[in-house]
Amino acid sequence: MGDGIGGPVIGCLSHNAFELLVTHFRKDNKEEYGKTEKIIIAKIDDPENPQYSEPSLEDLERALKGKFVSCNVQYRDLKTDALVCNVFVQKPPEGF
């Protein structure tokens, strides 16, 4: 897909999936996205906490819950209706 969305992580669902409150969209997105989306992590990039092993649910909650992330959408999994994304932990945008 190549689309981009972002927002705070509102809950972790498993060791590789979380729920995102979508507050930011790239202007050139090709698809429409809901107010909340289930995200399956293809790759995670957190410069403050690099991941080299398979995280547990608790690890993912510590790393992501309440943080602002941007997601580069790879594709939507049609079985689960979840977005498979590369995830980047960021500082929240100004005024967030």
N, C-alpha and C positions, 0 to 999 in steps of 0.2 A: 504493500500500500504506500508506504513512505509518508503517511500523515503524522502529525505531532499533536499531542494533548498533554495537559499538565494540571496539577492540583495537589491538594493534600491527600495523604493516605488515611482513610477513615477506618480501616480494619484489615487484618491479615486473615486469610481464609485457610491457607495451608503453607507448607514450606516454600512454595514457589508461586503463590497467588495472593492477591490482595484486592481490596475495593478502593477505587479512586473516585473522589469528588471532583468532577471535571469542571475546572474554573477557567482554563485557558486553552485556546485552540490556535493552531497555525492558520494563517489567512488562506493558504493555498491547499488546505485539506480537500481531499476528493470525496470523503465519506462523511456521514452525519454521526454524531456520538451523543449518547444519553447524558443526563445530569450525573449519573454514577455509572461506572463501568467496572466489570471484573477484569483484572489484568493478570495474565500468566507471564512470568518473567522468562524471557529468552536469555537476557544478559543483564547484569546489574553493575552499575559503576558508581561507587561511593568513595571518593578520594580519601575521606577520613576513616573509612572502615572497609578496606578491600576484601572481597570475598574470593577465597580460593577453593573452598569446599562446599558441599551441599549444605545449605543452612537448615536449621530446624525451624519450626513455627515460632518458637520463642526468639531465636536469632533474628528472624525476619521482622518480628514485632519491634525488637529493640532497634533494628536498623532503619525501619521505615515508618512505623505508626506515628501519625501526626506531622510527618515531614512533608515538604513540598517536593514532588518529583515531576520530571518530564518524561514522557514515554514516546519513543519512536515506534509507531505501529508497524508490525511486520505483516500481520493478517488477522482476520477474525476466525476463531475456531468455531465452525458451524455446529459441532456437537454440543459444546458448552456455552455458546454465544459469548465467549470471553475473547478479549484482545490479547494476542501474543505480541509482546513488546520488548525492546531494549529499554531499560529503566535507568535514569540518571537522577541521583539525589542532588538537589540544589538548594541554595538559599532562597527563601520565599521572595517573590517580587516586591518591589517598593509598595507600601501601603496595604499589604496583604494581612 
